[in-house]
Amino acid sequence: MRSLAHEIDIPPVWLVLHVGAAWVLSLISPPIFGTLGCILGPGLVVLGALVMGAAVLQMARARTTVIPRRDPTALVTGGVFGLSRNPIYLADAVILTGAILWLDAVLALPLVFSFVWLIQTRFIRDEEARLTEAFGPEFDLWAAQTRRWLGRK
């Protein structure tokens, strides 16, 4: 039986914790972003939600899991997965960045980097190992053509 700590060790929880930390830092952060943050922040949050929705929909259509640490049943490489090997995690980082801008919390900007590092070390490396095991050369080819976070090689 898995522990509660293991069950809640999932990316959405880490995103909420990082946004919460950004909110706390916004209480002491000097106002820098102003109107730009009020416009760009919500836009990034919406963009992140749209990318995440598109990725989840593609994975559902392929009948594979979106839950970390579960074995994949299909390799999804088209659509948003043609732009990023990890569009859901990219969307999380975009949402966090948008929240920081919206909260006008310049002191929270390093949280984006800590979030990306945490996601890579706790989730992405394991997922890539699972994909390599399940799909071998097919995954290797896709990984050689598509960057982990954003862009084609």
Phi, psi and omega in degrees: 000135182278148179283161177300320179301320179291321182294326182265001176278074181228154184307319180300325178294317178296323177297313180299318178298319179291320177294320176299318177295323177297320178298316179299316179293333178295336180290336181242358184280137176291141180291120183238316191280327176053227183298322179302315178296324180291336179264309184290322182302302179298327178298318178292322177299315179294316178302313178300317179296321179293316178297316179298314179300317179297318180294316179297318178298316179298319180291323178295318178298325179278355180058047175236164187280147171256359184271123179301152177072010172254151183286131179287150177249351179209150175258114181262119185235352182263183179058227181293339177284351172278345179257337182205137175287343183226062185295332179290318178291323174299316178299319177302314181295323178293318177298316179298316178298316178299318179297319179297317178295316181297320179283351184056050186245073182303327179293345181270353181306322177299341178297331178298317181291321178293324178296313180299315179299314182298315180297318179298315185282326185270336188231308189297314182300318178294318180296320179294324176295319178296319179293321177297316179296319184282323190237355174047240185300329179296317177293317181302319179296313179298317180296328179288337183261337187236129180290157180300317184258309182199130172111160175266151178269000000 
